[in-house]
Amino acid sequence: MAKKPAIHTIPHGGGWANRREGAARVSKVFPTKAAAQAAGRETARRERSEHVIHKKDGEIGSRNSYGNDPRPPKG
């Protein structure tokens, strides 16, 4: 089974947005990071993928996986 693309919560314009990895456009813009993060978490849970949360400067702040994690992890 192919790996599902991660959902990224990113700063966008004056707000925050969620974008699927590899997509050119964002799915929806939110006024706050908390609102975008909650929506991104729900999408990642529903699609059983990874949720990557970025900081205001664009760096990755944290990651959460809701997919099928191998036990023990590879690498």
mmCIF file of the N, C-alpha and C atoms, coordinates in Angstrom:
data_MODEL
# 
_entry.id   MODEL 
# 
loop_
_atom_site.group_PDB 
_atom_site.id 
_atom_site.type_symbol 
_atom_site.label_atom_id 
_atom_site.label_alt_id 
_atom_site.label_comp_id 
_atom_site.label_asym_id 
_atom_site.label_entity_id 
_atom_site.label_seq_id 
_atom_site.pdbx_PDB_ins_code 
_atom_site.Cartn_x 
_atom_site.Cartn_y 
_atom_site.Cartn_z 
_atom_site.occupancy 
_atom_site.B_iso_or_equiv 
_atom_site.pdbx_formal_charge 
_atom_site.auth_seq_id 
_atom_site.auth_comp_id 
_atom_site.auth_asym_id 
_atom_site.auth_atom_id 
_atom_site.pdbx_PDB_model_num 
ATOM 1   N N  . MET A 1 1  ? 0.842  -1.174 0.000  1.00 0.00 ? 1  MET A N  1 
ATOM 2   C CA . MET A 1 1  ? 0.000  0.000  0.000  1.00 0.00 ? 1  MET A CA 1 
ATOM 3   C C  . MET A 1 1  ? 0.891  1.242  0.000  1.00 0.00 ? 1  MET A C  1 
ATOM 4   N N  . ALA A 1 2  ? 0.551  2.211  -0.802 1.00 0.00 ? 2  ALA A N  1 
ATOM 5   C CA . ALA A 1 2  ? 1.346  3.430  -0.916 1.00 0.00 ? 2  ALA A CA 1 
ATOM 6   C C  . ALA A 1 2  ? 1.195  4.285  0.341  1.00 0.00 ? 2  ALA A C  1 
ATOM 7   N N  . LYS A 1 3  ? 2.261  4.984  0.672  1.00 0.00 ? 3  LYS A N  1 
ATOM 8   C CA . LYS A 1 3  ? 2.237  5.886  1.815  1.00 0.00 ? 3  LYS A CA 1 
ATOM 9   C C  . LYS A 1 3  ? 1.364  7.092  1.487  1.00 0.00 ? 3  LYS A C  1 
ATOM 10  N N  . LYS A 1 4  ? 0.489  7.467  2.403  1.00 0.00 ? 4  LYS A N  1 
ATOM 11  C CA . LYS A 1 4  ? -0.397 8.601  2.181  1.00 0.00 ? 4  LYS A CA 1 
ATOM 12  C C  . LYS A 1 4  ? 0.346  9.898  2.454  1.00 0.00 ? 4  LYS A C  1 
ATOM 13  N N  . PRO A 1 5  ? 0.069  10.944 1.673  1.00 0.00 ? 5  PRO A N  1 
ATOM 14  C CA . PRO A 1 5  ? 0.776  12.217 1.874  1.00 0.00 ? 5  PRO A CA 1 
ATOM 15  C C  . PRO A 1 5  ? 0.426  12.849 3.220  1.00 0.00 ? 5  PRO A C  1 
ATOM 16  N N  . ALA A 1 6  ? 1.425  13.464 3.826  1.00 0.00 ? 6  ALA A N  1 
ATOM 17  C CA . ALA A 1 6  ? 1.243  14.120 5.116  1.00 0.00 ? 6  ALA A CA 1 
ATOM 18  C C  . ALA A 1 6  ? 0.427  15.399 4.953  1.00 0.00 ? 6  ALA A C  1 
ATOM 19  N N  . ILE A 1 7  ? -0.198 15.823 6.045  1.00 0.00 ? 7  ILE A N  1 
ATOM 20  C CA . ILE A 1 7  ? -0.929 17.080 6.110  1.00 0.00 ? 7  ILE A CA 1 
ATOM 21  C C  . ILE A 1 7  ? -0.040 18.067 6.845  1.00 0.00 ? 7  ILE A C  1 
ATOM 22  N N  . HIS A 1 8  ? 0.230  19.226 6.228  1.00 0.00 ? 8  HIS A N  1 
ATOM 23  C CA . HIS A 1 8  ? 1.087  20.241 6.825  1.00 0.00 ? 8  HIS A CA 1 
ATOM 24  C C  . HIS A 1 8  ? 0.241  21.424 7.267  1.00 0.00 ? 8  HIS A C  1 
ATOM 25  N N  . THR A 1 9  ? 0.409  21.860 8.521  1.00 0.00 ? 9  THR A N  1 
ATOM 26  C CA . THR A 1 9  ? -0.192 23.097 9.010  1.00 0.00 ? 9  THR A CA 1 
ATOM 27  C C  . THR A 1 9  ? 0.887  24.156 8.877  1.00 0.00 ? 9  THR A C  1 
ATOM 28  N N  . ILE A 1 10 ? 0.616  25.170 8.031  1.00 0.00 ? 10 ILE A N  1 
ATOM 29  C CA . ILE A 1 10 ? 1.645  26.146 7.659  1.00 0.00 ? 10 ILE A CA 1 
ATOM 30  C C  . ILE A 1 10 ? 1.127  27.584 7.812  1.00 0.00 ? 10 ILE A C  1 
ATOM 31  N N  . PRO A 1 11 ? 2.053  28.539 8.035  1.00 0.00 ? 11 PRO A N  1 
ATOM 32  C CA . PRO A 1 11 ? 1.629  29.940 7.995  1.00 0.00 ? 11 PRO A CA 1 
ATOM 33  C C  . PRO A 1 11 ? 1.284  30.311 6.556  1.00 0.00 ? 11 PRO A C  1 
ATOM 34  N N  . HIS A 1 12 ? 0.208  31.073 6.376  1.00 0.00 ? 12 HIS A N  1 
ATOM 35  C CA . HIS A 1 12 ? -0.248 31.411 5.022  1.00 0.00 ? 12 HIS A CA 1 
ATOM 36  C C  . HIS A 1 12 ? -0.872 32.802 5.042  1.00 0.00 ? 12 HIS A C  1 
ATOM 37  N N  . GLY A 1 13 ? -0.226 33.729 4.383  1.00 0.00 ? 13 GLY A N  1 
ATOM 38  C CA . GLY A 1 13 ? -0.739 35.108 4.376  1.00 0.00 ? 13 GLY A CA 1 
ATOM 39  C C  . GLY A 1 13 ? -0.746 35.642 5.800  1.00 0.00 ? 13 GLY A C  1 
ATOM 40  N N  . GLY A 1 14 ? -1.886 36.133 6.243  1.00 0.00 ? 14 GLY A N  1 
ATOM 41  C CA . GLY A 1 14 ? -2.013 36.636 7.606  1.00 0.00 ? 14 GLY A CA 1 
ATOM 42  C C  . GLY A 1 14 ? -2.550 35.598 8.564  1.00 0.00 ? 14 GLY A C  1 
ATOM 43  N N  . GLY A 1 15 ? -2.776 34.381 8.089  1.00 0.00 ? 15 GLY A N  1 
ATOM 44  C CA . GLY A 1 15 ? -3.340 33.337 8.940  1.00 0.00 ? 15 GLY A CA 1 
ATOM 45  C C  . GLY A 1 15 ? -2.559 32.040 8.838  1.00 0.00 ? 15 GLY A C  1 
ATOM 46  N N  . TRP A 1 16 ? -3.274 30.941 8.967  1.00 0.00 ? 16 TRP A N  1 
ATOM 47  C CA . TRP A 1 16 ? -2.687 29.605 8.910  1.00 0.00 ? 16 TRP A CA 1 
ATOM 48  C C  . TRP A 1 16 ? -3.522 28.740 7.986  1.00 0.00 ? 16 TRP A C  1 
ATOM 49  N N  . ALA A 1 17 ? -2.901 27.720 7.415  1.00 0.00 ? 17 ALA A N  1 
ATOM 50  C CA . ALA A 1 17 ? -3.612 26.860 6.469  1.00 0.00 ? 17 ALA A CA 1 
ATOM 51  C C  . ALA A 1 17 ? -3.094 25.439 6.567  1.00 0.00 ? 17 ALA A C  1 
ATOM 52  N N  . ASN A 1 18 ? -3.844 24.519 5.974  1.00 0.00 ? 18 ASN A N  1 
ATOM 53  C CA . ASN A 1 18 ? -3.427 23.123 5.864  1.00 0.00 ? 18 ASN A CA 1 
ATOM 54  C C  . ASN A 1 18 ? -3.211 22.813 4.395  1.00 0.00 ? 18 ASN A C  1 
ATOM 55  N N  . ARG A 1 19 ? -2.109 22.097 4.127  1.00 0.00 ? 19 ARG A N  1 
ATOM 56  C CA . ARG A 1 19 ? -1.791 21.715 2.761  1.00 0.00 ? 19 ARG A CA 1 
ATOM 57  C C  . ARG A 1 19 ? -1.312 20.268 2.755  1.00 0.00 ? 19 ARG A C  1 
ATOM 58  N N  . ARG A 1 20 ? -1.854 19.502 1.842  1.00 0.00 ? 20 ARG A N  1 
ATOM 59  C CA . ARG A 1 20 ? -1.420 18.121 1.657  1.00 0.00 ? 20 ARG A CA 1 
ATOM 60  C C  . ARG A 1 20 ? -0.041 18.131 1.023  1.00 0.00 ? 20 ARG A C  1 
ATOM 61  N N  . GLU A 1 21 ? 0.854  17.275 1.479  1.00 0.00 ? 21 GLU A N  1 
ATOM 62  C CA . GLU A 1 21 ? 2.210  17.211 0.945  1.00 0.00 ? 21 GLU A CA 1 
ATOM 63  C C  . GLU A 1 21 ? 2.165  16.967 -0.561 1.00 0.00 ? 21 GLU A C  1 
ATOM 64  N N  . GLY A 1 22 ? 2.895  17.790 -1.301 1.00 0.00 ? 22 GLY A N  1 
ATOM 65  C CA . GLY A 1 22 ? 2.944  17.673 -2.752 1.00 0.00 ? 22 GLY A CA 1 
ATOM 66  C C  . GLY A 1 22 ? 1.900  18.515 -3.475 1.00 0.00 ? 22 GLY A C  1 
ATOM 67  N N  . ALA A 1 23 ? 0.948  19.079 -2.751 1.00 0.00 ? 23 ALA A N  1 
ATOM 68  C CA . ALA A 1 23 ? -0.091 19.901 -3.376 1.00 0.00 ? 23 ALA A CA 1 
ATOM 69  C C  . ALA A 1 23 ? 0.416  21.325 -3.587 1.00 0.00 ? 23 ALA A C  1 
ATOM 70  N N  . ALA A 1 24 ? -0.060 21.959 -4.621 1.00 0.00 ? 24 ALA A N  1 
ATOM 71  C CA . ALA A 1 24 ? 0.338  23.329 -4.915 1.00 0.00 ? 24 ALA A CA 1 
ATOM 72  C C  . ALA A 1 24 ? -0.488 24.348 -4.127 1.00 0.00 ? 24 ALA A C  1 
ATOM 73  N N  . ARG A 1 25 ? -1.726 23.984 -3.803 1.00 0.00 ? 25 ARG A N  1 
ATOM 74  C CA . ARG A 1 25 ? -2.631 24.916 -3.122 1.00 0.00 ? 25 ARG A CA 1 
ATOM 75  C C  . ARG A 1 25 ? -2.990 24.419 -1.734 1.00 0.00 ? 25 ARG A C  1 
ATOM 76  N N  . VAL A 1 26 ? -3.381 25.345 -0.877 1.00 0.00 ? 26 VAL A N  1 
ATOM 77  C CA . VAL A 1 26 ? -3.841 24.981 0.467  1.00 0.00 ? 26 VAL A CA 1 
ATOM 78  C C  . VAL A 1 26 ? -5.317 24.604 0.402  1.00 0.00 ? 26 VAL A C  1 
ATOM 79  N N  . SER A 1 27 ? -5.772 23.836 1.391  1.00 0.00 ? 27 SER A N  1 
ATOM 80  C CA . SER A 1 27 ? -7.170 23.413 1.385  1.00 0.00 ? 27 SER A CA 1 
ATOM 81  C C  . SER A 1 27 ? -8.093 24.483 1.960  1.00 0.00 ? 27 SER A C  1 
ATOM 82  N N  . LYS A 1 28 ? -7.673 25.149 3.042  1.00 0.00 ? 28 LYS A N  1 
ATOM 83  C CA . LYS A 1 28 ? -8.497 26.171 3.670  1.00 0.00 ? 28 LYS A CA 1 
ATOM 84  C C  . LYS A 1 28 ? -7.598 27.043 4.533  1.00 0.00 ? 28 LYS A C  1 
ATOM 85  N N  . VAL A 1 29 ? -7.920 28.334 4.629  1.00 0.00 ? 29 VAL A N  1 
ATOM 86  C CA . VAL A 1 29 ? -7.158 29.266 5.449  1.00 0.00 ? 29 VAL A CA 1 
ATOM 87  C C  . VAL A 1 29 ? -7.936 29.524 6.739  1.00 0.00 ? 29 VAL A C  1 
ATOM 88  N N  . PHE A 1 30 ? -7.216 29.540 7.868  1.00 0.00 ? 30 PHE A N  1 
ATOM 89  C CA . PHE A 1 30 ? -7.811 29.747 9.186  1.00 0.00 ? 30 PHE A CA 1 
ATOM 90  C C  . PHE A 1 30 ? -7.210 30.993 9.817  1.00 0.00 ? 30 PHE A C  1 
ATOM 91  N N  . PRO A 1 31 ? -7.961 31.683 10.681 1.00 0.00 ? 31 PRO A N  1 
ATOM 92  C CA . PRO A 1 31 ? -7.427 32.906 11.297 1.00 0.00 ? 31 PRO A CA 1 
ATOM 93  C C  . PRO A 1 31 ? -6.354 32.624 12.363 1.00 0.00 ? 31 PRO A C  1 
ATOM 94  N N  . THR A 1 32 ? -6.410 31.446 13.010 1.00 0.00 ? 32 THR A N  1 
ATOM 95  C CA . THR A 1 32 ? -5.453 31.135 14.062 1.00 0.00 ? 32 THR A CA 1 
ATOM 96  C C  . THR A 1 32 ? -4.757 29.800 13.805 1.00 0.00 ? 32 THR A C  1 
ATOM 97  N N  . LYS A 1 33 ? -3.586 29.648 14.415 1.00 0.00 ? 33 LYS A N  1 
ATOM 98  C CA . LYS A 1 33 ? -2.835 28.398 14.300 1.00 0.00 ? 33 LYS A CA 1 
ATOM 99  C C  . LYS A 1 33 ? -3.613 27.253 14.958 1.00 0.00 ? 33 LYS A C  1 
ATOM 100 N N  . ALA A 1 34 ? -4.256 27.539 16.086 1.00 0.00 ? 34 ALA A N  1 
ATOM 101 C CA . ALA A 1 34 ? -4.996 26.506 16.810 1.00 0.00 ? 34 ALA A CA 1 
ATOM 102 C C  . ALA A 1 34 ? -6.129 25.930 15.956 1.00 0.00 ? 34 ALA A C  1 
ATOM 103 N N  . ALA A 1 35 ? -6.848 26.792 15.253 1.00 0.00 ? 35 ALA A N  1 
ATOM 104 C CA . ALA A 1 35 ? -7.953 26.334 14.407 1.00 0.00 ? 35 ALA A CA 1 
ATOM 105 C C  . ALA A 1 35 ? -7.436 25.481 13.252 1.00 0.00 ? 35 ALA A C  1 
ATOM 106 N N  . ALA A 1 36 ? -6.344 25.930 12.619 1.00 0.00 ? 36 ALA A N  1 
ATOM 107 C CA . ALA A 1 36 ? -5.762 25.174 11.510 1.00 0.00 ? 36 ALA A CA 1 
ATOM 108 C C  . ALA A 1 36 ? -5.207 23.840 11.995 1.00 0.00 ? 36 ALA A C  1 
ATOM 109 N N  . GLN A 1 37 ? -4.587 23.851 13.173 1.00 0.00 ? 37 GLN A N  1 
ATOM 110 C CA . GLN A 1 37 ? -4.006 22.640 13.739 1.00 0.00 ? 37 GLN A CA 1 
ATOM 111 C C  . GLN A 1 37 ? -5.094 21.607 14.057 1.00 0.00 ? 37 GLN A C  1 
ATOM 112 N N  . ALA A 1 38 ? -6.216 22.048 14.610 1.00 0.00 ? 38 ALA A N  1 
ATOM 113 C CA . ALA A 1 38 ? -7.313 21.132 14.929 1.00 0.00 ? 38 ALA A CA 1 
ATOM 114 C C  . ALA A 1 38 ? -7.883 20.504 13.656 1.00 0.00 ? 38 ALA A C  1 
ATOM 115 N N  . ALA A 1 39 ? -8.069 21.310 12.621 1.00 0.00 ? 39 ALA A N  1 
ATOM 116 C CA . ALA A 1 39 ? -8.592 20.784 11.353 1.00 0.00 ? 39 ALA A CA 1 
ATOM 117 C C  . ALA A 1 39 ? -7.591 19.835 10.706 1.00 0.00 ? 39 ALA A C  1 
ATOM 118 N N  . GLY A 1 40 ? -6.312 20.176 10.742 1.00 0.00 ? 40 GLY A N  1 
ATOM 119 C CA . GLY A 1 40 ? -5.276 19.313 10.187 1.00 0.00 ? 40 GLY A CA 1 
ATOM 120 C C  . GLY A 1 40 ? -5.179 17.982 10.917 1.00 0.00 ? 40 GLY A C  1 
ATOM 121 N N  . ARG A 1 41 ? -5.324 18.020 12.241 1.00 0.00 ? 41 ARG A N  1 
ATOM 122 C CA . ARG A 1 41 ? -5.296 16.796 13.046 1.00 0.00 ? 41 ARG A CA 1 
ATOM 123 C C  . ARG A 1 41 ? -6.458 15.874 12.668 1.00 0.00 ? 41 ARG A C  1 
ATOM 124 N N  . GLU A 1 42 ? -7.634 16.440 12.510 1.00 0.00 ? 42 GLU A N  1 
ATOM 125 C CA . GLU A 1 42 ? -8.806 15.635 12.130 1.00 0.00 ? 42 GLU A CA 1 
ATOM 126 C C  . GLU A 1 42 ? -8.617 15.006 10.752 1.00 0.00 ? 42 GLU A C  1 
ATOM 127 N N  . THR A 1 43 ? -8.087 15.767 9.807  1.00 0.00 ? 43 THR A N  1 
ATOM 128 C CA . THR A 1 43 ? -7.838 15.240 8.468  1.00 0.00 ? 43 THR A CA 1 
ATOM 129 C C  . THR A 1 43 ? -6.813 14.109 8.522  1.00 0.00 ? 43 THR A C  1 
ATOM 130 N N  . ALA A 1 44 ? -5.731 14.320 9.263  1.00 0.00 ? 44 ALA A N  1 
ATOM 131 C CA . ALA A 1 44 ? -4.689 13.293 9.378  1.00 0.00 ? 44 ALA A CA 1 
ATOM 132 C C  . ALA A 1 44 ? -5.231 12.027 10.047 1.00 0.00 ? 44 ALA A C  1 
ATOM 133 N N  . ARG A 1 45 ? -6.053 12.184 11.054 1.00 0.00 ? 45 ARG A N  1 
ATOM 134 C CA . ARG A 1 45 ? -6.660 11.009 11.714 1.00 0.00 ? 45 ARG A CA 1 
ATOM 135 C C  . ARG A 1 45 ? -7.575 10.261 10.758 1.00 0.00 ? 45 ARG A C  1 
ATOM 136 N N  . ARG A 1 46 ? -8.410 11.009 10.048 1.00 0.00 ? 46 ARG A N  1 
ATOM 137 C CA . ARG A 1 46 ? -9.358 10.401 9.121  1.00 0.00 ? 46 ARG A CA 1 
ATOM 138 C C  . ARG A 1 46 ? -8.633 9.655  8.002  1.00 0.00 ? 46 ARG A C  1 
ATOM 139 N N  . GLU A 1 47 ? -7.536 10.233 7.504  1.00 0.00 ? 47 GLU A N  1 
ATOM 140 C CA . GLU A 1 47 ? -6.803 9.629  6.389  1.00 0.00 ? 47 GLU A CA 1 
ATOM 141 C C  . GLU A 1 47 ? -5.662 8.727  6.848  1.00 0.00 ? 47 GLU A C  1 
ATOM 142 N N  . ARG A 1 48 ? -5.474 8.622  8.164  1.00 0.00 ? 48 ARG A N  1 
ATOM 143 C CA . ARG A 1 48 ? -4.429 7.781  8.756  1.00 0.00 ? 48 ARG A CA 1 
ATOM 144 C C  . ARG A 1 48 ? -3.060 8.125  8.172  1.00 0.00 ? 48 ARG A C  1 
ATOM 145 N N  . SER A 1 49 ? -2.711 9.418  8.261  1.00 0.00 ? 49 SER A N  1 
ATOM 146 C CA . SER A 1 49 ? -1.433 9.901  7.736  1.00 0.00 ? 49 SER A CA 1 
ATOM 147 C C  . SER A 1 49 ? -0.709 10.705 8.813  1.00 0.00 ? 49 SER A C  1 
ATOM 148 N N  . GLU A 1 50 ? 0.369  11.355 8.440  1.00 0.00 ? 50 GLU A N  1 
ATOM 149 C CA . GLU A 1 50 ? 1.155  12.150 9.379  1.00 0.00 ? 50 GLU A CA 1 
ATOM 150 C C  . GLU A 1 50 ? 0.699  13.604 9.340  1.00 0.00 ? 50 GLU A C  1 
ATOM 151 N N  . HIS A 1 51 ? 0.730  14.265 10.505 1.00 0.00 ? 51 HIS A N  1 
ATOM 152 C CA . HIS A 1 51 ? 0.388  15.684 10.603 1.00 0.00 ? 51 HIS A CA 1 
ATOM 153 C C  . HIS A 1 51 ? 1.661  16.420 10.999 1.00 0.00 ? 51 HIS A C  1 
ATOM 154 N N  . VAL A 1 52 ? 2.124  17.327 10.144 1.00 0.00 ? 52 VAL A N  1 
ATOM 155 C CA . VAL A 1 52 ? 3.347  18.091 10.368 1.00 0.00 ? 52 VAL A CA 1 
ATOM 156 C C  . VAL A 1 52 ? 2.944  19.534 10.676 1.00 0.00 ? 52 VAL A C  1 
ATOM 157 N N  . ILE A 1 53 ? 3.342  20.021 11.854 1.00 0.00 ? 53 ILE A N  1 
ATOM 158 C CA . ILE A 1 53 ? 2.969  21.363 12.293 1.00 0.00 ? 53 ILE A CA 1 
ATOM 159 C C  . ILE A 1 53 ? 4.204  22.257 12.220 1.00 0.00 ? 53 ILE A C  1 
ATOM 160 N N  . HIS A 1 54 ? 4.091  23.331 11.454 1.00 0.00 ? 54 HIS A N  1 
ATOM 161 C CA . HIS A 1 54 ? 5.208  24.253 11.259 1.00 0.00 ? 54 HIS A CA 1 
ATOM 162 C C  . HIS A 1 54 ? 5.118  25.421 12.227 1.00 0.00 ? 54 HIS A C  1 
ATOM 163 N N  . LYS A 1 55 ? 6.263  26.045 12.485 1.00 0.00 ? 55 LYS A N  1 
ATOM 164 C CA . LYS A 1 55 ? 6.319  27.260 13.295 1.00 0.00 ? 55 LYS A CA 1 
ATOM 165 C C  . LYS A 1 55 ? 6.018  28.456 12.396 1.00 0.00 ? 55 LYS A C  1 
ATOM 166 N N  . LYS A 1 56 ? 5.915  29.627 13.007 1.00 0.00 ? 56 LYS A N  1 
ATOM 167 C CA . LYS A 1 56 ? 5.601  30.837 12.259 1.00 0.00 ? 56 LYS A CA 1 
ATOM 168 C C  . LYS A 1 56 ? 6.647  31.144 11.190 1.00 0.00 ? 56 LYS A C  1 
ATOM 169 N N  . ASP A 1 57 ? 7.920  30.769 11.438 1.00 0.00 ? 57 ASP A N  1 
ATOM 170 C CA . ASP A 1 57 ? 8.985  31.027 10.468 1.00 0.00 ? 57 ASP A CA 1 
ATOM 171 C C  . ASP A 1 57 ? 9.070  29.947 9.386  1.00 0.00 ? 57 ASP A C  1 
ATOM 172 N N  . GLY A 1 58 ? 8.188  28.945 9.446  1.00 0.00 ? 58 GLY A N  1 
ATOM 173 C CA . GLY A 1 58 ? 8.142  27.901 8.427  1.00 0.00 ? 58 GLY A CA 1 
ATOM 174 C C  . GLY A 1 58 ? 8.868  26.623 8.790  1.00 0.00 ? 58 GLY A C  1 
ATOM 175 N N  . GLU A 1 59 ? 9.702  26.657 9.852  1.00 0.00 ? 59 GLU A N  1 
ATOM 176 C CA . GLU A 1 59 ? 10.398 25.443 10.287 1.00 0.00 ? 59 GLU A CA 1 
ATOM 177 C C  . GLU A 1 59 ? 9.402  24.458 10.880 1.00 0.00 ? 59 GLU A C  1 
ATOM 178 N N  . ILE A 1 60 ? 9.764  23.179 10.833 1.00 0.00 ? 60 ILE A N  1 
ATOM 179 C CA . ILE A 1 60 ? 8.905  22.150 11.419 1.00 0.00 ? 60 ILE A CA 1 
ATOM 180 C C  . ILE A 1 60 ? 8.999  22.231 12.932 1.00 0.00 ? 60 ILE A C  1 
ATOM 181 N N  . GLY A 1 61 ? 7.848  22.344 13.583 1.00 0.00 ? 61 GLY A N  1 
ATOM 182 C CA . GLY A 1 61 ? 7.794  22.419 15.037 1.00 0.00 ? 61 GLY A CA 1 
ATOM 183 C C  . GLY A 1 61 ? 7.555  21.064 15.670 1.00 0.00 ? 61 GLY A C  1 
ATOM 184 N N  . SER A 1 62 ? 6.616  20.302 15.095 1.00 0.00 ? 62 SER A N  1 
ATOM 185 C CA . SER A 1 62 ? 6.313  18.974 15.632 1.00 0.00 ? 62 SER A CA 1 
ATOM 186 C C  . SER A 1 62 ? 5.651  18.116 14.565 1.00 0.00 ? 62 SER A C  1 
ATOM 187 N N  . ARG A 1 63 ? 5.648  16.815 14.835 1.00 0.00 ? 63 ARG A N  1 
ATOM 188 C CA . ARG A 1 63 ? 5.024  15.838 13.937 1.00 0.00 ? 63 ARG A CA 1 
ATOM 189 C C  . ARG A 1 63 ? 4.190  14.870 14.769 1.00 0.00 ? 63 ARG A C  1 
ATOM 190 N N  . ASN A 1 64 ? 3.066  14.474 14.220 1.00 0.00 ? 64 ASN A N  1 
ATOM 191 C CA . ASN A 1 64 ? 2.228  13.459 14.844 1.00 0.00 ? 64 ASN A CA 1 
ATOM 192 C C  . ASN A 1 64 ? 1.809  12.475 13.767 1.00 0.00 ? 64 ASN A C  1 
ATOM 193 N N  . SER A 1 65 ? 1.932  11.197 14.063 1.00 0.00 ? 65 SER A N  1 
ATOM 194 C CA . SER A 1 65 ? 1.570  10.182 13.088 1.00 0.00 ? 65 SER A CA 1 
ATOM 195 C C  . SER A 1 65 ? 0.286  9.492  13.509 1.00 0.00 ? 65 SER A C  1 
ATOM 196 N N  . TYR A 1 66 ? -0.656 9.415  12.605 1.00 0.00 ? 66 TYR A N  1 
ATOM 197 C CA . TYR A 1 66 ? -1.922 8.737  12.857 1.00 0.00 ? 66 TYR A CA 1 
ATOM 198 C C  . TYR A 1 66 ? -2.096 7.551  11.921 1.00 0.00 ? 66 TYR A C  1 
ATOM 199 N N  . GLY A 1 67 ? -1.006 7.146  11.288 1.00 0.00 ? 67 GLY A N  1 
ATOM 200 C CA . GLY A 1 67 ? -1.050 6.053  10.328 1.00 0.00 ? 67 GLY A CA 1 
ATOM 201 C C  . GLY A 1 67 ? -0.614 4.742  10.934 1.00 0.00 ? 67 GLY A C  1 
ATOM 202 N N  . ASN A 1 68 ? -0.217 3.840  10.072 1.00 0.00 ? 68 ASN A N  1 
ATOM 203 C CA . ASN A 1 68 ? 0.217  2.515  10.470 1.00 0.00 ? 68 ASN A CA 1 
ATOM 204 C C  . ASN A 1 68 ? 1.714  2.560  10.753 1.00 0.00 ? 68 ASN A C  1 
ATOM 205 N N  . ASP A 1 69 ? 2.096  2.769  12.007 1.00 0.00 ? 69 ASP A N  1 
ATOM 206 C CA . ASP A 1 69 ? 3.497  2.820  12.390 1.00 0.00 ? 69 ASP A CA 1 
ATOM 207 C C  . ASP A 1 69 ? 4.045  1.422  12.595 1.00 0.00 ? 69 ASP A C  1 
ATOM 208 N N  . PRO A 1 70 ? 5.190  1.121  11.955 1.00 0.00 ? 70 PRO A N  1 
ATOM 209 C CA . PRO A 1 70 ? 5.791  -0.194 12.158 1.00 0.00 ? 70 PRO A CA 1 
ATOM 210 C C  . PRO A 1 70 ? 6.358  -0.321 13.571 1.00 0.00 ? 70 PRO A C  1 
ATOM 211 N N  . ARG A 1 71 ? 6.254  -1.503 14.135 1.00 0.00 ? 71 ARG A N  1 
ATOM 212 C CA . ARG A 1 71 ? 6.816  -1.787 15.464 1.00 0.00 ? 71 ARG A CA 1 
ATOM 213 C C  . ARG A 1 71 ? 7.777  -2.933 15.329 1.00 0.00 ? 71 ARG A C  1 
ATOM 214 N N  . PRO A 1 72 ? 9.008  -2.815 15.656 1.00 0.00 ? 72 PRO A N  1 
ATOM 215 C CA . PRO A 1 72 ? 9.720  -1.595 16.000 1.00 0.00 ? 72 PRO A CA 1 
ATOM 216 C C  . PRO A 1 72 ? 9.946  -0.736 14.769 1.00 0.00 ? 72 PRO A C  1 
ATOM 217 N N  . PRO A 1 73 ? 10.135 0.568  14.979 1.00 0.00 ? 73 PRO A N  1 
ATOM 218 C CA . PRO A 1 73 ? 10.331 1.453  13.830 1.00 0.00 ? 73 PRO A CA 1 
ATOM 219 C C  . PRO A 1 73 ? 11.605 1.127  13.061 1.00 0.00 ? 73 PRO A C  1 
ATOM 220 N N  . LYS A 1 74 ? 11.568 1.334  11.759 1.00 0.00 ? 74 LYS A N  1 
ATOM 221 C CA . LYS A 1 74 ? 12.746 1.110  10.928 1.00 0.00 ? 74 LYS A CA 1 
ATOM 222 C C  . LYS A 1 74 ? 13.744 2.223  11.129 1.00 0.00 ? 74 LYS A C  1 
ATOM 223 N N  . GLY A 1 75 ? 15.026 1.894  11.023 1.00 0.00 ? 75 GLY A N  1 
ATOM 224 C CA . GLY A 1 75 ? 16.068 2.912  11.082 1.00 0.00 ? 75 GLY A CA 1 
ATOM 225 C C  . GLY A 1 75 ? 16.462 3.217  12.409 1.00 0.00 ? 75 GLY A C  1 
# 
